[in-house]
Structure formats: C-alpha cells, structure tokens
C-alpha cells in the first residue's frame, strides 16, 4: 500500500508547498481515507499535484482538535456519506491563552462518529480512540458547557492499519505520548512488526528526554519510523540514527 503525505512542515521537492500541519491520504479495503487536513487548503493543492482526488473519500479521521490538523476541513467539498471519526473532545473550543487553536468554528454537514473506544472502520483500519497512560503536560484549555478546563488532549488519538502482518500507526501530534500510543496499539492488535508515522511532539524535549523516549520505543518492535511535523529536528535526527526510516516531507509517498 501507499501513504501520501499531503501536508507537512518540510519539503524536499520544490513542487510542493508546506505549512505547519499534517495530512495523510491512503487507500485500503476498497475505501479511501484522509487522516487530518492541515490548517488550510494546501493539502488539496498537494493532493492535486499527486493526482489524488479527495472529493470521494469514505472516511476522514481526525487525530485531535487543533487547527493545524482540522483547519483544512472548511475547504473540503465532500458527499454527505463521508464519515468523520474523532474523539468527542475534538470539537470542544480550544485556546492557548486568548488565541483560538481549535476546530473550525462551524459544524460539518456530514456523518460524525464520536468515539472514545477503539473503533473498527474496515477489516484492517481502526481508530484508536482515547489513549491510556500519563500525559506529560496540558496545552491551553478547552470550553465545555461554559466551563474552562485545562486541556490534557484526551482527544489525541491515531489510526492503526494492518498490512502484511505489520501494524502501521499514524499519529497526528502524539500529545498523548508516542510511547503510550505505540504500546496501546501493540496491546490491541498483538503484532510484533510495527511502523510508526507522524508527529511525535518532541520539539521541546531535552536530549535526555529524547534518549529516554527512543529507549522505550526500541522495546516495542518498531521496524521503521517516519517522524515529522512537531517532532523537532533534533529529535528527528536522533530517532533516525536509531531506527530505519525517513523524515516526512510534503509530497512524500511511503510504500509499505
């Protein structure tokens, strides 16, 4: 199978544009999937350059409710049979101080499935739901029923793909912890070979914290890793010196 990186912070091909965000397209089980939308219509432009039409996707999976993963949703023209899969907290208004950083302020006119539990979408595609484990820190706050609460990003999730007896995990930002995400997915599907793709939110990690994370990841059976977005260049360099894989770039096609 192929995974197409539509939106990313970096590029190596000048034909593609970049922004702070992530969006990934793939096909599996005769269905078309879009994972996140970046923050603008850039994912549509890069998809067009890759020859991908996004008007007939079957599922839109949202990793969490931040603008750099959901903002592009306002630019999508989809049929009303499309299913949007997300954790319930994804749609709460989110702020970093006074700055709004959440989901676009409108309600999509499509089928929305709010899931806290792991959810099977097709034979080999699963939404991971709420990730258990301790979170490092909160990020801003969210509003629910007019009450402001610290946001520990309970909505931060990912998708699991089963391909050739291998577990492929796609994460948006890994606010819930990339180690937590991989451990949970491995527990759910009991597969030994694992490929991890996405943003790992290690941008502000110290060298010691990066090393400790890599040490934990090495215990989990990862055969390839593709870091990008919010992982941070220092962390990406260390990760790729420890695992087989490559950095994510806008326009990159990952062949599994």
C-alpha positions in Angstrom: 0.0 0.0 0.0 1.0 3.7 -0.3 0.6 6.6 2.1 0.7 10.1 0.6 1.9 12.9 2.8 -0.3 15.9 1.7 0.6 18.4 4.3 3.9 18.7 6.3 6.2 21.3 7.8 9.1 20.5 5.4 9.7 19.6 1.8 12.5 18.2 -0.3 10.6 18.7 -3.6 10.1 22.3 -4.6 6.9 21.4 -6.5 5.1 21.0 -3.1 4.1 23.7 -0.6 4.4 23.4 3.1 2.7 24.7 6.3 2.7 23.8 10.0 0.3 20.8 10.0 -0.2 17.3 8.8 -2.5 15.5 6.4 -2.1 11.9 5.1 -4.1 10.1 2.4 -4.3 6.3 1.9 -6.5 3.6 0.4 -7.2 0.2 2.0 -10.0 -2.4 1.9 -11.5 -0.7 -1.1 -12.0 2.5 0.8 -10.4 5.9 0.7 -9.1 7.6 3.9 -7.9 11.0 4.8 -6.1 11.5 8.1 -6.2 15.1 9.2 -6.4 18.2 6.9 -3.6 20.5 7.9 -4.7 24.1 8.6 -5.6 25.4 5.1 -6.4 24.2 1.6 -2.8 23.4 1.0 -3.5 19.6 1.4 -5.9 19.9 -1.6 -3.3 21.6 -3.7 -0.6 19.0 -2.9 -3.1 16.2 -3.5 -3.9 17.5 -6.9 -0.1 17.5 -7.7 0.0 13.9 -6.7 -3.0 13.0 -8.9 -5.3 12.3 -5.9 -8.9 13.4 -5.9 -10.3 13.9 -2.4 -13.9 14.5 -3.3 -14.8 10.9 -2.9 -13.1 9.8 0.3 -15.1 7.4 2.5 -13.6 8.4 5.9 -12.0 11.4 7.4 -10.1 10.5 10.6 -9.1 13.4 12.9 -6.2 12.9 15.2 -7.3 15.7 17.6 -9.0 19.1 17.5 -6.1 21.6 16.9 -6.3 24.0 14.0 -3.2 22.6 12.2 -4.9 19.2 11.8 -8.5 20.3 11.3 -8.4 23.8 9.7 -8.5 22.4 6.1 -11.9 20.8 6.7 -13.6 24.1 5.7 -12.2 23.7 2.2 -13.3 20.1 1.5 -16.3 19.5 -0.8 -17.5 16.0 0.1 -20.5 13.9 -0.4 -22.7 13.6 2.6 -21.9 9.9 3.0 -18.5 10.6 4.3 -17.9 9.6 7.9 -15.8 11.9 10.2 -14.2 9.9 13.0 -12.9 11.7 16.1 -12.8 11.7 19.9 -15.6 13.8 21.4 -13.2 16.3 22.8 -12.0 17.1 19.3 -14.9 19.5 18.7 -14.6 21.5 22.0 -13.4 25.1 21.6 -9.7 25.1 22.5 -7.5 28.1 23.4 -3.8 28.8 24.2 -4.3 31.8 26.4 -6.7 34.0 24.3 -5.6 32.5 21.0 -8.1 30.1 19.5 -6.3 26.9 18.4 -9.2 24.5 18.0 -11.6 23.1 15.4 -13.0 25.4 12.7 -16.0 27.3 14.1 -18.6 25.6 12.1 -20.3 22.2 12.0 -19.6 19.9 9.1 -22.7 18.7 7.3 -21.5 15.1 7.2 -21.8 12.0 9.4 -19.8 12.5 12.6 -18.9 9.5 14.7 -17.5 10.4 18.1 -15.6 7.6 19.6 -13.7 7.2 22.9 -13.1 3.5 22.4 -11.1 1.8 19.7 -13.3 1.5 16.7 -13.0 -0.8 13.7 -13.7 1.1 10.5 -13.0 -1.6 8.0 -11.3 -5.0 8.2 -7.8 -3.6 8.5 -8.4 0.0 9.6 -9.0 1.0 13.2 -9.4 4.4 15.0 -7.5 4.1 18.3 -9.8 6.2 20.4 -8.6 7.6 23.8 -5.0 6.6 24.5 -4.4 5.5 28.1 -1.3 6.4 30.0 0.2 9.5 31.7 0.4 12.7 29.7 3.5 14.9 30.0 1.6 18.2 30.3 -1.5 20.2 29.4 -1.7 22.6 26.5 -4.0 25.5 26.9 -7.6 25.0 27.9 -11.0 23.9 26.4 -14.5 25.1 27.0 -17.4 22.6 27.8 -20.8 23.8 28.9 -19.3 27.3 29.5 -16.7 25.8 31.9 -13.0 26.3 31.2 -10.7 23.3 31.9 -7.0 22.6 31.4 -6.6 20.6 28.2 -4.7 17.3 28.6 -5.6 16.5 25.0 -7.7 13.4 25.7 -8.8 13.7 22.1 -5.3 13.0 20.8 -5.5 9.7 19.0 -4.3 7.9 15.9 -5.1 5.2 13.3 -3.9 1.6 13.1 -3.5 -0.1 9.8 -3.0 -3.8 9.5 -0.9 -4.6 6.4 1.1 -7.8 5.6 1.0 -8.8 9.3 2.5 -5.4 10.2 1.0 -2.8 12.4 1.2 0.7 10.9 0.4 3.5 13.3 -0.3 7.1 12.1 -0.2 9.8 14.8 -1.0 13.5 14.3 0.9 15.2 17.2 1.2 12.5 19.9 0.1 14.8 22.7 -0.9 11.6 24.4 2.7 10.3 24.1 4.1 8.4 21.2 5.3 5.7 23.6 1.7 5.4 25.0 0.2 5.3 21.5 2.5 2.5 20.3 2.2 0.5 23.5 -1.6 0.7 23.3 -1.8 -0.2 19.6 0.5 -3.1 20.1 -1.6 -4.3 23.0 -4.8 -4.1 20.9 -3.5 -5.9 17.9 -0.7 -8.1 19.2 1.5 -7.7 16.2 5.3 -7.7 16.5 6.3 -5.7 13.5 5.4 -2.0 13.8 5.8 1.0 11.5 5.2 4.5 13.1 4.4 7.6 11.1 3.6 11.2 12.1 4.3 14.0 14.5 5.7 13.0 17.9 5.6 16.3 19.8 9.2 16.1 21.0 10.0 19.7 19.8 10.8 20.9 23.4 12.3 17.7 24.7 15.8 17.8 26.3 18.5 15.5 24.9 17.9 13.2 27.9 14.2 13.1 27.3 14.7 12.3 23.6 17.1 9.5 24.5 14.7 8.1 27.1 11.8 8.1 24.5 14.0 6.3 22.0 15.0 3.7 24.6 11.3 3.0 25.3 10.4 2.8 21.6 13.2 0.3 21.0 11.5 -2.1 23.3 8.3 -2.1 21.2 9.3 -3.9 17.9 9.4 -0.9 15.6 10.9 -1.8 12.2 10.6 1.6 10.5 9.8 5.1 11.7 8.8 8.2 9.8 8.9 11.3 12.1 7.9 14.8 11.1 5.6 17.8 11.8 6.0 18.7 15.6 8.7 16.1 16.4 11.5 18.7 16.2 14.7 18.5 14.1 17.0 17.4 17.0 14.6 14.6 17.9 14.2 13.6 14.3 17.9 13.3 13.8 18.4 11.1 16.9 15.4 9.0 16.0 16.6 8.3 12.5 20.1 7.4 13.8 18.4 4.8 16.0 15.7 3.3 13.6 15.3 2.6 9.9 13.1 5.1 8.2 13.0 8.6 6.9 11.8 12.1 7.6 8.3 13.1 6.5 8.1 15.7 3.7 5.1 17.2 1.9 4.6 15.2 -1.3 6.4 12.1 0.0 4.9 8.7 -0.9 5.6 5.9 1.6 5.4 2.5 0.1 4.7 -0.4 2.6 
